[in-house]
Amino acid sequence: MSFYKYQGTGNDFIIIDNRALFFPKSNSVLISNLCDRHYGIGADGLILLENDKNSDFKMVYFNADGNESTMCGNGGRCIVAFAQQLQLFDKKSSFLAIDGIHHATIDTNSVSLQMIDVSKVCISENSIFVNTGSPHHIEIVDDIDNFPVIEQARKIINCNYSTEGCNINFVEQLNDTTFKVRTYERGVEDETLACGTGATAVAIAMHKINKTNNNHIKLKVLGGDLEVKFTAKQDSYSNIVLSGSAQFVFKGTINL
């Protein structure tokens, strides 16, 4: 089987051209093994590109544990770069994902991806919850560089999300428009170098709780820099666009 490896700010994905529908999507063990960093290719997730009647292509996303999952922002940006490599579009694209149609533009190595609208932000005493295509729990912390992300995230999941799981984000504000983010991703069950839906959730959450009045937020993640723009109107957020690098790493073949 031929495969392609892409990364978006350090979030890395195996991408497979499955327009012929040959890939055994129900084989979660195979998908998990392919994503294994010691015995397989190694990745935060696996993405299939398939045909779609009403858009340029369809994105099917699996977490590293082998289970089909909700929307992945950086994965979405990477599959746009891959689809352009396949010459499925030129500069602008639309594609179908699990949460609906997404629009994207690509310029050199930067991909801007329109995310779903957000109409509900749940604010608690010590946290914020936002669903940006995937569920995200957000907490503000000090000294994020030395914060025990994995330990604290697993405690939060065990106490609050033990059944369905959740992505956990820790945030430190650097200035009025810039935030540093570290994310523990469900399905990977570990900290990742970046999370696109997480960066989007953080930008919206920080605006909602008045940590910033700007609608163009910069997010510094372990794997690089992301940007989120949006339109805020009353309690809803629309025209949400996630932007950042998305790069081809290598192509290979592997025995199934």
Contacts in CASP RR format, 6 or more apart in sequence:
PFRMAT RR
TARGET T0000
AUTHOR 0000-0000-0000
METHOD contacts of the structure
MODEL  1
MSFYKYQGTGNDFIIIDNRALFFPKSNSVLISNLCDRHYGIGADGLILLE
NDKNSDFKMVYFNADGNESTMCGNGGRCIVAFAQQLQLFDKKSSFLAIDG
IHHATIDTNSVSLQMIDVSKVCISENSIFVNTGSPHHIEIVDDIDNFPVI
EQARKIINCNYSTEGCNINFVEQLNDTTFKVRTYERGVEDETLACGTGAT
AVAIAMHKINKTNNNHIKLKVLGGDLEVKFTAKQDSYSNIVLSGSAQFVF
KGTINL
1 16 0 8 1.000
1 23 0 8 1.000
1 253 0 8 1.000
1 254 0 8 1.000
1 255 0 8 1.000
1 256 0 8 1.000
2 16 0 8 1.000
2 17 0 8 1.000
2 251 0 8 1.000
2 252 0 8 1.000
2 253 0 8 1.000
3 14 0 8 1.000
3 15 0 8 1.000
3 16 0 8 1.000
3 34 0 8 1.000
3 41 0 8 1.000
3 251 0 8 1.000
3 252 0 8 1.000
3 253 0 8 1.000
3 254 0 8 1.000
4 14 0 8 1.000
4 15 0 8 1.000
4 16 0 8 1.000
4 17 0 8 1.000
4 82 0 8 1.000
4 85 0 8 1.000
4 248 0 8 1.000
4 250 0 8 1.000
4 251 0 8 1.000
4 252 0 8 1.000
5 12 0 8 1.000
5 13 0 8 1.000
5 14 0 8 1.000
5 15 0 8 1.000
5 41 0 8 1.000
5 43 0 8 1.000
5 248 0 8 1.000
5 249 0 8 1.000
5 250 0 8 1.000
5 251 0 8 1.000
5 252 0 8 1.000
6 12 0 8 1.000
6 13 0 8 1.000
6 15 0 8 1.000
6 75 0 8 1.000
6 78 0 8 1.000
6 79 0 8 1.000
6 81 0 8 1.000
6 82 0 8 1.000
6 246 0 8 1.000
6 247 0 8 1.000
6 248 0 8 1.000
6 249 0 8 1.000
7 13 0 8 1.000
7 78 0 8 1.000
7 246 0 8 1.000
7 247 0 8 1.000
7 249 0 8 1.000
8 74 0 8 1.000
8 75 0 8 1.000
8 77 0 8 1.000
8 78 0 8 1.000
8 194 0 8 1.000
8 244 0 8 1.000
8 245 0 8 1.000
8 246 0 8 1.000
8 247 0 8 1.000
9 74 0 8 1.000
9 193 0 8 1.000
9 194 0 8 1.000
9 221 0 8 1.000
9 223 0 8 1.000
9 224 0 8 1.000
9 225 0 8 1.000
9 226 0 8 1.000
9 244 0 8 1.000
9 245 0 8 1.000
10 74 0 8 1.000
10 192 0 8 1.000
10 193 0 8 1.000
10 194 0 8 1.000
10 222 0 8 1.000
10 223 0 8 1.000
10 224 0 8 1.000
11 44 0 8 1.000
11 72 0 8 1.000
11 74 0 8 1.000
11 75 0 8 1.000
11 78 0 8 1.000
11 192 0 8 1.000
11 193 0 8 1.000
11 194 0 8 1.000
11 195 0 8 1.000
11 196 0 8 1.000
11 223 0 8 1.000
12 42 0 8 1.000
12 43 0 8 1.000
12 44 0 8 1.000
12 45 0 8 1.000
12 249 0 8 1.000
13 43 0 8 1.000
13 44 0 8 1.000
13 45 0 8 1.000
13 46 0 8 1.000
13 47 0 8 1.000
13 72 0 8 1.000
13 74 0 8 1.000
13 75 0 8 1.000
13 78 0 8 1.000
13 79 0 8 1.000
14 34 0 8 1.000
14 35 0 8 1.000
14 41 0 8 1.000
14 42 0 8 1.000
14 43 0 8 1.000
14 45 0 8 1.000
14 46 0 8 1.000
14 47 0 8 1.000
15 46 0 8 1.000
15 47 0 8 1.000
15 48 0 8 1.000
15 49 0 8 1.000
15 78 0 8 1.000
15 79 0 8 1.000
15 82 0 8 1.000
16 23 0 8 1.000
16 46 0 8 1.000
16 47 0 8 1.000
16 48 0 8 1.000
16 49 0 8 1.000
17 49 0 8 1.000
17 86 0 8 1.000
18 48 0 8 1.000
18 49 0 8 1.000
18 50 0 8 1.000
18 60 0 8 1.000
19 49 0 8 1.000
19 50 0 8 1.000
19 51 0 8 1.000
19 57 0 8 1.000
21 50 0 8 1.000
23 48 0 8 1.000
24 30 0 8 1.000
24 256 0 8 1.000
25 48 0 8 1.000
25 60 0 8 1.000
25 62 0 8 1.000
25 68 0 8 1.000
28 62 0 8 1.000
28 65 0 8 1.000
28 66 0 8 1.000
28 67 0 8 1.000
29 66 0 8 1.000
30 256 0 8 1.000
31 46 0 8 1.000
31 62 0 8 1.000
31 66 0 8 1.000
32 64 0 8 1.000
32 65 0 8 1.000
32 66 0 8 1.000
33 39 0 8 1.000
33 40 0 8 1.000
34 40 0 8 1.000
34 41 0 8 1.000
34 42 0 8 1.000
34 43 0 8 1.000
34 46 0 8 1.000
34 254 0 8 1.000
35 41 0 8 1.000
35 42 0 8 1.000
35 43 0 8 1.000
35 44 0 8 1.000
35 45 0 8 1.000
35 46 0 8 1.000
35 62 0 8 1.000
35 64 0 8 1.000
35 66 0 8 1.000
36 42 0 8 1.000
36 64 0 8 1.000
37 43 0 8 1.000
40 254 0 8 1.000
41 254 0 8 1.000
43 64 0 8 1.000
44 64 0 8 1.000
44 185 0 8 1.000
44 188 0 8 1.000
44 192 0 8 1.000
45 61 0 8 1.000
45 62 0 8 1.000
45 63 0 8 1.000
45 64 0 8 1.000
45 72 0 8 1.000
45 188 0 8 1.000
46 61 0 8 1.000
46 62 0 8 1.000
46 64 0 8 1.000
46 66 0 8 1.000
47 59 0 8 1.000
47 60 0 8 1.000
47 61 0 8 1.000
47 62 0 8 1.000
47 72 0 8 1.000
47 75 0 8 1.000
47 76 0 8 1.000
47 78 0 8 1.000
47 79 0 8 1.000
48 59 0 8 1.000
48 60 0 8 1.000
48 62 0 8 1.000
49 57 0 8 1.000
49 58 0 8 1.000
49 59 0 8 1.000
49 79 0 8 1.000
49 82 0 8 1.000
49 83 0 8 1.000
49 86 0 8 1.000
50 57 0 8 1.000
50 58 0 8 1.000
50 59 0 8 1.000
50 60 0 8 1.000
51 57 0 8 1.000
51 58 0 8 1.000
52 58 0 8 1.000
52 95 0 8 1.000
52 96 0 8 1.000
54 96 0 8 1.000
54 101 0 8 1.000
55 93 0 8 1.000
55 94 0 8 1.000
55 95 0 8 1.000
55 96 0 8 1.000
55 101 0 8 1.000
56 83 0 8 1.000
56 88 0 8 1.000
56 89 0 8 1.000
56 93 0 8 1.000
56 94 0 8 1.000
56 95 0 8 1.000
57 79 0 8 1.000
57 83 0 8 1.000
57 88 0 8 1.000
57 93 0 8 1.000
57 95 0 8 1.000
57 96 0 8 1.000
58 95 0 8 1.000
58 96 0 8 1.000
58 97 0 8 1.000
59 75 0 8 1.000
59 76 0 8 1.000
59 79 0 8 1.000
59 95 0 8 1.000
59 96 0 8 1.000
59 97 0 8 1.000
59 98 0 8 1.000
60 68 0 8 1.000
60 98 0 8 1.000
61 68 0 8 1.000
61 69 0 8 1.000
61 70 0 8 1.000
61 71 0 8 1.000
61 72 0 8 1.000
61 75 0 8 1.000
61 76 0 8 1.000
61 97 0 8 1.000
61 98 0 8 1.000
62 68 0 8 1.000
62 69 0 8 1.000
63 69 0 8 1.000
63 185 0 8 1.000
63 186 0 8 1.000
63 187 0 8 1.000
63 188 0 8 1.000
64 187 0 8 1.000
64 188 0 8 1.000
65 187 0 8 1.000
65 188 0 8 1.000
65 189 0 8 1.000
67 187 0 8 1.000
68 98 0 8 1.000
69 98 0 8 1.000
69 134 0 8 1.000
69 187 0 8 1.000
70 98 0 8 1.000
70 99 0 8 1.000
70 133 0 8 1.000
70 134 0 8 1.000
70 135 0 8 1.000
70 197 0 8 1.000
71 97 0 8 1.000
71 98 0 8 1.000
71 99 0 8 1.000
71 115 0 8 1.000
71 116 0 8 1.000
71 132 0 8 1.000
71 133 0 8 1.000
71 134 0 8 1.000
71 197 0 8 1.000
72 134 0 8 1.000
72 196 0 8 1.000
72 197 0 8 1.000
73 113 0 8 1.000
73 115 0 8 1.000
73 195 0 8 1.000
73 196 0 8 1.000
73 197 0 8 1.000
73 200 0 8 1.000
73 242 0 8 1.000
74 194 0 8 1.000
74 195 0 8 1.000
74 196 0 8 1.000
74 246 0 8 1.000
75 196 0 8 1.000
75 246 0 8 1.000
76 95 0 8 1.000
76 97 0 8 1.000
76 102 0 8 1.000
76 104 0 8 1.000
76 111 0 8 1.000
76 113 0 8 1.000
77 104 0 8 1.000
77 111 0 8 1.000
77 112 0 8 1.000
77 113 0 8 1.000
77 196 0 8 1.000
77 242 0 8 1.000
77 244 0 8 1.000
77 246 0 8 1.000
78 111 0 8 1.000
78 246 0 8 1.000
79 95 0 8 1.000
80 93 0 8 1.000
80 95 0 8 1.000
80 104 0 8 1.000
80 106 0 8 1.000
80 111 0 8 1.000
80 113 0 8 1.000
80 246 0 8 1.000
81 106 0 8 1.000
81 109 0 8 1.000
81 111 0 8 1.000
81 246 0 8 1.000
81 247 0 8 1.000
81 248 0 8 1.000
82 248 0 8 1.000
83 89 0 8 1.000
83 93 0 8 1.000
83 95 0 8 1.000
84 90 0 8 1.000
84 93 0 8 1.000
84 106 0 8 1.000
85 248 0 8 1.000
91 105 0 8 1.000
91 106 0 8 1.000
91 107 0 8 1.000
92 103 0 8 1.000
92 104 0 8 1.000
92 105 0 8 1.000
93 103 0 8 1.000
93 104 0 8 1.000
93 105 0 8 1.000
93 106 0 8 1.000
94 101 0 8 1.000
94 102 0 8 1.000
94 103 0 8 1.000
94 104 0 8 1.000
95 101 0 8 1.000
95 102 0 8 1.000
95 104 0 8 1.000
96 102 0 8 1.000
99 116 0 8 1.000
99 133 0 8 1.000
100 116 0 8 1.000
102 113 0 8 1.000
102 114 0 8 1.000
102 115 0 8 1.000
102 116 0 8 1.000
103 113 0 8 1.000
103 114 0 8 1.000
104 111 0 8 1.000
104 112 0 8 1.000
104 113 0 8 1.000
104 114 0 8 1.000
105 111 0 8 1.000
105 112 0 8 1.000
106 112 0 8 1.000
106 246 0 8 1.000
109 245 0 8 1.000
109 246 0 8 1.000
109 247 0 8 1.000
110 243 0 8 1.000
110 244 0 8 1.000
110 245 0 8 1.000
110 246 0 8 1.000
111 243 0 8 1.000
111 244 0 8 1.000
111 245 0 8 1.000
111 246 0 8 1.000
112 241 0 8 1.000
112 242 0 8 1.000
112 243 0 8 1.000
112 244 0 8 1.000
113 241 0 8 1.000
113 242 0 8 1.000
113 243 0 8 1.000
114 239 0 8 1.000
114 240 0 8 1.000
114 241 0 8 1.000
115 132 0 8 1.000
115 133 0 8 1.000
115 197 0 8 1.000
115 200 0 8 1.000
115 240 0 8 1.000
115 241 0 8 1.000
115 242 0 8 1.000
116 132 0 8 1.000
116 133 0 8 1.000
116 240 0 8 1.000
117 236 0 8 1.000
117 237 0 8 1.000
117 238 0 8 1.000
117 240 0 8 1.000
118 130 0 8 1.000
118 131 0 8 1.000
118 132 0 8 1.000
118 204 0 8 1.000
118 236 0 8 1.000
118 237 0 8 1.000
118 240 0 8 1.000
119 235 0 8 1.000
119 236 0 8 1.000
119 237 0 8 1.000
120 130 0 8 1.000
120 131 0 8 1.000
120 235 0 8 1.000
121 128 0 8 1.000
121 129 0 8 1.000
121 130 0 8 1.000
121 204 0 8 1.000
121 205 0 8 1.000
121 208 0 8 1.000
121 235 0 8 1.000
122 128 0 8 1.000
122 129 0 8 1.000
122 130 0 8 1.000
123 208 0 8 1.000
123 209 0 8 1.000
126 139 0 8 1.000
127 137 0 8 1.000
127 138 0 8 1.000
127 139 0 8 1.000
128 137 0 8 1.000
128 138 0 8 1.000
128 139 0 8 1.000
128 205 0 8 1.000
128 208 0 8 1.000
128 209 0 8 1.000
129 135 0 8 1.000
129 136 0 8 1.000
129 137 0 8 1.000
129 138 0 8 1.000
130 136 0 8 1.000
130 138 0 8 1.000
130 201 0 8 1.000
130 204 0 8 1.000
130 205 0 8 1.000
131 201 0 8 1.000
132 197 0 8 1.000
132 198 0 8 1.000
132 200 0 8 1.000
132 201 0 8 1.000
132 204 0 8 1.000
132 240 0 8 1.000
133 197 0 8 1.000
134 167 0 8 1.000
134 197 0 8 1.000
134 198 0 8 1.000
135 161 0 8 1.000
135 164 0 8 1.000
135 165 0 8 1.000
135 166 0 8 1.000
135 167 0 8 1.000
136 166 0 8 1.000
136 167 0 8 1.000
136 168 0 8 1.000
136 169 0 8 1.000
136 197 0 8 1.000
136 198 0 8 1.000
136 201 0 8 1.000
136 202 0 8 1.000
137 156 0 8 1.000
137 160 0 8 1.000
137 161 0 8 1.000
137 166 0 8 1.000
137 167 0 8 1.000
137 168 0 8 1.000
137 169 0 8 1.000
138 169 0 8 1.000
138 170 0 8 1.000
138 171 0 8 1.000
138 201 0 8 1.000
138 202 0 8 1.000
138 205 0 8 1.000
139 156 0 8 1.000
139 168 0 8 1.000
139 169 0 8 1.000
139 170 0 8 1.000
139 171 0 8 1.000
140 170 0 8 1.000
140 171 0 8 1.000
140 172 0 8 1.000
140 173 0 8 1.000
140 211 0 8 1.000
141 147 0 8 1.000
141 170 0 8 1.000
141 171 0 8 1.000
141 172 0 8 1.000
142 172 0 8 1.000
143 172 0 8 1.000
144 170 0 8 1.000
144 171 0 8 1.000
144 172 0 8 1.000
144 180 0 8 1.000
144 182 0 8 1.000
145 180 0 8 1.000
147 170 0 8 1.000
147 182 0 8 1.000
149 168 0 8 1.000
149 170 0 8 1.000
149 182 0 8 1.000
149 184 0 8 1.000
149 191 0 8 1.000
150 184 0 8 1.000
150 190 0 8 1.000
150 191 0 8 1.000
152 168 0 8 1.000
152 170 0 8 1.000
153 168 0 8 1.000
153 170 0 8 1.000
153 184 0 8 1.000
153 191 0 8 1.000
154 184 0 8 1.000
156 166 0 8 1.000
156 168 0 8 1.000
157 165 0 8 1.000
157 166 0 8 1.000
157 168 0 8 1.000
157 184 0 8 1.000
157 186 0 8 1.000
160 166 0 8 1.000
165 186 0 8 1.000
166 186 0 8 1.000
167 183 0 8 1.000
167 184 0 8 1.000
167 185 0 8 1.000
167 186 0 8 1.000
167 195 0 8 1.000
167 197 0 8 1.000
167 198 0 8 1.000
167 201 0 8 1.000
168 183 0 8 1.000
168 184 0 8 1.000
169 181 0 8 1.000
169 182 0 8 1.000
169 183 0 8 1.000
169 184 0 8 1.000
169 195 0 8 1.000
169 198 0 8 1.000
169 201 0 8 1.000
169 202 0 8 1.000
170 181 0 8 1.000
170 182 0 8 1.000
170 183 0 8 1.000
171 179 0 8 1.000
171 180 0 8 1.000
171 181 0 8 1.000
171 202 0 8 1.000
171 205 0 8 1.000
171 206 0 8 1.000
172 179 0 8 1.000
172 180 0 8 1.000
173 179 0 8 1.000
173 206 0 8 1.000
173 211 0 8 1.000
173 212 0 8 1.000
174 180 0 8 1.000
174 220 0 8 1.000
176 212 0 8 1.000
176 213 0 8 1.000
176 214 0 8 1.000
177 212 0 8 1.000
177 214 0 8 1.000
177 216 0 8 1.000
177 217 0 8 1.000
177 218 0 8 1.000
178 217 0 8 1.000
178 218 0 8 1.000
178 219 0 8 1.000
178 220 0 8 1.000
179 202 0 8 1.000
179 203 0 8 1.000
179 206 0 8 1.000
179 211 0 8 1.000
179 217 0 8 1.000
179 218 0 8 1.000
179 219 0 8 1.000
179 220 0 8 1.000
180 219 0 8 1.000
180 220 0 8 1.000
180 221 0 8 1.000
181 195 0 8 1.000
181 198 0 8 1.000
181 199 0 8 1.000
181 202 0 8 1.000
181 219 0 8 1.000
181 220 0 8 1.000
181 221 0 8 1.000
182 191 0 8 1.000
182 221 0 8 1.000
182 222 0 8 1.000
183 191 0 8 1.000
183 192 0 8 1.000
183 194 0 8 1.000
183 195 0 8 1.000
183 198 0 8 1.000
183 221 0 8 1.000
184 190 0 8 1.000
184 191 0 8 1.000
184 192 0 8 1.000
185 191 0 8 1.000
185 192 0 8 1.000
185 195 0 8 1.000
191 222 0 8 1.000
192 222 0 8 1.000
193 221 0 8 1.000
193 222 0 8 1.000
193 223 0 8 1.000
193 224 0 8 1.000
194 221 0 8 1.000
194 222 0 8 1.000
194 223 0 8 1.000
194 224 0 8 1.000
194 226 0 8 1.000
195 221 0 8 1.000
196 226 0 8 1.000
196 242 0 8 1.000
199 219 0 8 1.000
199 221 0 8 1.000
199 226 0 8 1.000
199 228 0 8 1.000
199 242 0 8 1.000
200 228 0 8 1.000
200 240 0 8 1.000
200 242 0 8 1.000
202 217 0 8 1.000
202 219 0 8 1.000
203 217 0 8 1.000
203 219 0 8 1.000
203 228 0 8 1.000
203 230 0 8 1.000
204 228 0 8 1.000
204 230 0 8 1.000
204 237 0 8 1.000
204 240 0 8 1.000
206 212 0 8 1.000
206 217 0 8 1.000
207 213 0 8 1.000
207 214 0 8 1.000
207 215 0 8 1.000
207 217 0 8 1.000
207 230 0 8 1.000
207 232 0 8 1.000
207 237 0 8 1.000
215 229 0 8 1.000
215 230 0 8 1.000
215 231 0 8 1.000
215 232 0 8 1.000
216 227 0 8 1.000
216 228 0 8 1.000
216 229 0 8 1.000
217 227 0 8 1.000
217 228 0 8 1.000
217 229 0 8 1.000
218 225 0 8 1.000
218 226 0 8 1.000
218 227 0 8 1.000
219 225 0 8 1.000
219 226 0 8 1.000
219 227 0 8 1.000
219 228 0 8 1.000
224 245 0 8 1.000
225 244 0 8 1.000
226 242 0 8 1.000
226 243 0 8 1.000
226 244 0 8 1.000
227 242 0 8 1.000
227 243 0 8 1.000
227 244 0 8 1.000
228 240 0 8 1.000
228 241 0 8 1.000
228 242 0 8 1.000
228 243 0 8 1.000
229 239 0 8 1.000
229 240 0 8 1.000
229 241 0 8 1.000
229 243 0 8 1.000
230 237 0 8 1.000
230 238 0 8 1.000
230 239 0 8 1.000
230 240 0 8 1.000
230 241 0 8 1.000
231 237 0 8 1.000
231 238 0 8 1.000
231 239 0 8 1.000
END
